[in-house]
């Protein structure tokens, strides 16, 4: 987002991302903490599938980028982290993630280091 960008927020409840072929691409920002990643991870997988369809078949889906911001106490509590890293590698520049840890006491593994902020 940039200054004066229009942003829609939704917190809690039932939510989903269901773009249709021909819809204009949107840029998504997903924010999760702890186990709250579960529904957002499903959305992230759906977006990855649609990016794959867009690249492979040209079926009318025009996907924008997605940025996931995910916080937990430490990296061992970041659920799906390896899957998320795999999605970022599979769709560079289209799926991005920043992990944030609040109580990390052990060293952060090399694979995660470029994507982690916090203590």
Buried (B, 14 or more C-beta within 10 A) or exposed (E): EEEEEEEEEEEEEEEEBEBEEEEEEEEBEBBBEEEBBEBBBEBBBBBBEBBBBBEEEEEEBEBBBBBBBBBBBBBEBBBBBEEBBEBBEEBEEBBBBBBBBEEBEEEBEEEBEEBBEBE
